[in-house]
Structures are given as structure tokens and as C-alpha cells.
Amino acid sequence: MVLVILLVVLGATHSDVAEARRSTARAQGGPSLPAVTVAGDQLLVDGHPFEVRGVNYIDYTGAPPGCPELHFGADGRCPWDQALIDADMVRLQTLGVNTIRIFLNYYVFGGARTTSEAYNQAPALAHLDALIASANRHGIYVLPVLLAKFPQDQLHGGQYEAAAALHIRPVVSHLAGRSGLLGWDLFNEPDIGSPMDQRCWDWDNGDFSLCRELAWHRVVFLARMSADVRAFDPGRPITIGMGFGKSYFRPAGLYASPADLVDFYSFHYYDNDPYDSGRYAQHWYYGAGFPTDLRRALVELRNLPQQKPIVVTELGFPTGPGTLRNEEELRRDLRIGLATSRAAGAAGVMLWPFQPTLDGLVGDLFIAN
């Protein structure tokens, strides 16, 4: 996949770049949404509490087969179709969605320069601008996740400067001060180290010394990143999309406390389906099942001395053949998840799209509850 991205991006013509600049100018002149701010344990918009009602937007409806994620036009097999994206934003607004979370591929947005200095990310940035503008036109904020697909073995302080120069600073600078962003998500699930070693699927595994070392180095990286993002886009809320709620305070005694690096907490909840995402139900720390584990994760974050807003940025349950839930049970458990989050004082929930359509994913969750 990396090779495909490189080949396509490096083939960009001068006309591609010119069109990218025109698209960027149009997008930057688009609609403006009021800034999201943080006060205590609440997110605010125009001084009023703001509840995130969101989805993870990983691809547009009608994308060609074999295109499981947004590459912002960098993969020739997965062309960018702004009209279909615009239609999705219309539908999401109708479904009561006010926030989308998107993943910014490290290679698409700068990392390809490790292979060739000829890399030009202007077309991808133009598509990003257009997506944000489209969402904003329909009252939808955007939460970008930086460093998607970043090599897991490089997530340590020694590799930070290269990642910052290629990806973090250029992307953050490009969107700095732009309206319509909920904030910055620095990294997706840094606490799940299984791509490095299966024994570190939770960096809090005290039975294997590598896991604590991994956690230490990743927090060094994230601490530098948090400071950089604040410097380049001051005033924008920051979070880290943890796999487990407890990863903001466990393991103790790291280089820094992850709770101190963010403006609002965010974490993910999957119970026991699918198997490779079944985390809480089988977990040595949790393991009580849904919704008890979700409630515990929320309450523990609420009880931290650093009281901050909490958003569950991934919540989802598969349906269909071979899964544990049917359509009715999906609706039931999404309602329970939303109610559990609200009862714990969370600032919102974002759904993970196990279902193939927006209507099948969201249903009436946000307009009837």
C-alpha cells in the first residue's frame, strides 16, 4: 500500500498542484463554525455545553471495492469523489451527527518524502480542506487523527524529529487557526503495542518488561508532540485516542502522565466482538462485560485529579452473519452505550462503522435520544 501511495503521489503534475492550490483557497474561504473550547470537564461552543455525536468517517459511501479507507486521492485505485463525500455530509447531518473523526495517513501527508524529495502533498491537503469545508457546511466538526499508519517501531523519542518535520508540523501548520475542527487527536491507540509484540497488546502488561519500556518511549514521543501541536496551533484542544480508558494513568511513573498531555480524554470501547477488537471483555483489568466495563473506564477518568472532558471516540458492535448481535441488539447496545456515557458525565460518543451504510450505523441514535 505504501508503494502504491508513493507511485501515485509522485506522479502529480503541475496542473494537479495548481488545482490543489485553487481548491485549498476555496475551502479556506468556506463556512465558519464557532470554536470548540474546554472548561473544566465540559466541551463548550459559544459558551454552551457541546455533546459530541459522531462517527469515524473512514471512507465515503460508494467508494470502489478494495478502498477501505480515505487516502485523499493518493491511491489511484481509490479516486477522490467530492460529490459523494458531500452527499455523505448531508446524510450525516440528517442523522444528527455533529462531528466526524478522520485518519490522516502518515505517508500521504508527508511521510512519502522518506523515499523521494519529489513528494508533493498539496493535492492531498486540498482534498482534506474540501472535506473539512463540506462537513462544516452541514454543521459538522472534524477531529483529525495524526500519524495514521506511522511505523509502530518508530514511535519513540529518537524518531520524533523526523516525524515532526515530515508530517506533524506541516499538517498542523496548514490547519492552524482554521475553524471547524473539534481538536487534534495525536495518535490512535498508542497504548496497544501488539504490532510490536503481542504480549504488549496493552502497554500496562507488567508481566513482560518490554511493555513498560514501550510505554515509556511512546509517552516521550507524545509529550514532544503535544508541545509541538500546541505551539503550531495554540488554543486548539488536544486528545489521544487511547485503546483503554485506564491508559491515561497506567502504568504509573512514566516519563509524563498522558493525562497531562491532553485537553480532553478520549478512549475506545469494544467488548468481545469481533475477536481481534474484543478488548474489554477479555481484559485482566476489566473483564466484567458491557456496559460495566465502559462505565468503569468513564468513572475512573472522571475521578482523576486532572478533571477534563471525556469523549468515547470509538464505540461499535458488528452485525451480520457470524457476529454476536443482530440489528435490534445493535440499536439496543448503542442506546445503552450512549446512556452510560451521559450518566457518567461524558462529553460525547463517536461510532465505529462496522455497518456498511451510514443509516445502518447511526440509525436514530442521535435524533431520538
N, C-alpha and C positions, 0 to 999 in steps of 0.2 A: 504493500500500500504506500509506503514512504517513497519508493521508487516511482510509482505512478504519479504521485503528487509532484515530485521534483520534475519529472519529464514534462508534465502539463504546464506547471508554473513557469519553468524556464523557457517555454515556448511562447510566452506572452509577447505580443507585438507592440510597437509604438502606439498603434491605434487602440489596443487594449488599455494601455496605460492612460491615454488621453481620455477614453471613455470612463475609466475608473475615476479620474480626477473630476470629470463633469458630474458623475453620479455622486461622488462624495460631496461636492458643492451643493447639489440638490438636496441631499439627505441632511446636511448640516443646517440647511435653511428650513427644515421641516418643522413639525409641530413641537411645542414645548410642554412638558409635564412638570408640575411642581416638584421640587427636590424632596427626596426621602431623607429624613433626619432621625436621629436616635435621641431619646430622652428616657433615662432610667431603663426600665425593661420594656419599653414600647418603641415601635417604629411610628413615625409621625409624617403626615403630609398636610401642609398648611396648618400645622398645629393640632391636628386631629389624629387619633389613633388610626393606623393603617394596618389592615389584615391582608397578608399575602394569600391570594387564592390563585395558585399557579400550576403550571405544568412544565416538565422538562421537554423542551422543543428540540428533538434530536434530528428530525427530518421533516420535510413538507409532505403533505398529502398528495399522492400521485407521483412520488419520486420513482424513477426506474428501478426495476428489481436489481438487487445487488448493491444498493446505495443505502446502507443502514444509518448513515449519519451525515450531517452537513459538512461539506468540505469547501463551502463558499466559492464554488466554481473551479477549484484547483484540480479536481479529478474529472477528466474528460468524459468518463463514463457516467458521471452524475452532474449534468449541466444545471446551472442555476436558473430557476424559473420563478422570477419575482411575482408574476401574476398568481401562481399557485400559492406562494407564500402570503400574498395579500389576501387571498381567499381564506386561508387558514386563520389569519388575524381577525377577519370578520366573524368567522365561526367561533373563535375563542372568546371574543367579546360577547357574543350572544350567549355563550355558555357560562358567563360570569367570571371568566378568567381575567385577572388584572396584572399578572406577572408571568414571564417565561424565563426559564434558565437555559442558557445555550453554552456549548462547549467550543472553545477556541483552540483548534489543533495547533500544537507547537510548531510543526513543520510548515503548515500553511501560513502561519503568521510569524515568520521569521526564521524558524529553525532550519529551513532548507538551505540557508546560507552556509551551514557547516559543510555542505557538499559543493556549492558553487556561489561565488560572489555575484553572479549574474541574476540571482534570485530577486524578484520584484514582487512584493506583497500588495502593491497598490490595488490590483483588481479584487483581491480578497477583502481588503479593507473597504473598498467601495460597496461590495455586497453586504458586508457587516453593517455599514452605515444605512444601506437601504432597508435591511431587515429591522434595525432599530427604529428607523423612521416609520416603517409600516406598522410595527407594534404600537408605537406612540400615538399614531393617528387614531388608534382604536382604544386608547386609554390604558395600554398595556406597558408596564415597565419591563426592563430586561436586566437579568443578572448574568453577566458573562463569567464563565469559569476559565481561568488562565491555565496554560501549560497542559492542555489535554493531549494525551499520548506522549508526554515527555518521558524519556527513558528512566525507568524506576531506579536503575543503578547509579544515576547521576543526581539523585535527589539528596544532595548533601552540600555543605558549605563550600567545598573545593570546586564545585561546578557551578556555583551560583552566578558568578560574574558573567560567564558565557551565556547562560540562560537569560540573564537580565538584559545584556546588550542586544541579543538577537530577538528576543520575544517580549519580555515583560515591559521594559521601558518604552519601546516603540509603540506597543499596543495601548498601554495606559496613557501615554502622552497623546496619542491620536484621539482618544475619547475623553481626555481630561476636561472637566467643566461642562461636558455635554449633558443636557437634560435627558430624562427618560430612563436612566439607569437606576436600578434598586441599589446597587453597590458592586463590589468586586468579590468574587469567590476565588481565593488564591490558588486552591488546588483541590482536586476531587479525591477524597478518601486517602489522604497520606498515611492514615493510621492502619491501613490494610496493606501489609507488606508481603502478601503472598506472591506477587510477581517476582520478588527477590528470593523468598524462601517460604514454603508452605507453612512452616512452623510459626511464621510471623504474620499469619493472616490477621492477627491482632497484635499491634506493636507492644501491647501490655502483657505478652506471654512471658511470665517470669521464669518459666522452666527452661528457656533457651536464651543464653546470654546475647546472642546476635540481635534479638528483638529490641532490647533496651538500647543497644548501640545504634540500631537503625532509627529508633525513635529520637534519640539524641541528635543525630546528624540531620534528620528531617526537620526537627524544630529549629536548628541553627539556620537552615535554608529558609524556612518560613518566617523566622524573625527578621532576617535581612530583607526578605520580600515584602513583608508588611511595612517596614520602614520605607522602602523604595516606593511602594504604591502610594503611601501617604504623602511622600514628598512630591510625586509627579501629579497626583490628583487629590489635593488636600480637601478635606471635608466630606469625601465620599465614604460611606460605610463599607467596612471590610468584614468578610467572614471566611471561614474554611469549612468546606463540605465534608465533615467527618463521617466515617462509616458508623461509628458508635458515639453516642452522646457522652459517655464517660471519658472519651479521649481528650476532652478539654482539661481534665485534671488527673488522668492516669496515663502512664506511670508518673509518680511524683519525682521531683528532684531532677528534672531535665534542664537543659540549657536555659530555657524560659518556659513559663506556663503558657500553653496555647490560649488559655482564657484571656491572657493579657494582650494577645496579638490581634484581637478582633473587636469589632464594634457590636456585632450580634452573633450569637451562636447558631450554627446550623449543623444538622446531622441527618442521617438516613435511617429508615426503618424498613426492614424486610424480615418476615418471621421465618417461615420454613419452606417457602415455595417461590421460585424454583430452587433446586438444591444448591446450585452454585451461588445463589444470593441469600440462601437461608442462614441468617446470621444470629439473630437474637434467640430463637427457639433452641438452638443447639449450643448456645454460648455458656461457658463456665461462670460468667459473671451475671448473666441474665437468666435465660432458660425457663422463665415462668409462662411464656406464651403471650399471645395477643389478647387484650390490649395492655396487660400488666407490665410487660417489658417496655412498651412505649411510654406508659405513664411514669415508670421509674426513671427512664432516661430524662424525661422532661422535668420531673420534680428535682432530680439531683442537680440539673443545671440551674433551676430556679433558686436552689439553696446555696449556690456558690456565692462567696463574698463579692465577686465582680458581677453584680446583677445587670444583666443585659437582655435584650430581646432574644427570643428563640424562634427559629423557623425550621420546620421539618422539610428539608429541600428535596428529599426523595421518599415517597411513600407509594407502594404499589403492590398489587396482587395479580398474578397471572390468571387467565381464564381460558377455557377451551379444553380439547382432548388432552388427557394426561396430566391435568392440573388439579389442584385441590378445591377450586372454587368454580361455581357456575356464575352466571350473570347476576342473579339475585343475591348471591352471597358476596360478590364483589361490591355491589351497591351497599349492602349492609355494613361490610367492614370498612369501606371508605367513610361512611357516615360515622361509624364508631371512632375511626382514627381522627376525623375532624373534631368530633365532640370531645374526645380525650385531650387533644391538643388545646382546644379552647378552655376546657376545665382547668388545665394546668397553667393557663395564662400565656400560652404561646402566641406569637405574632403571625402565625400562618402555616400553611401546608402547601407543598408542591407535589404533584402526582408524577409517578414514573410511567411511561407509556408502554406497558405490556400489551395493551389492546391496540389493534391496528388502525382504529379511527378515533378522531377527537371526541365524537359523540359517545363512542363505546368506552372511552377512557373516563371522561368527565361526567357524562350523564347530567343529572340535575343537581349534582352535589353542591355547587356554589350558588345556585339560584333558588334552591328550595331549603337550604339550611343556613 
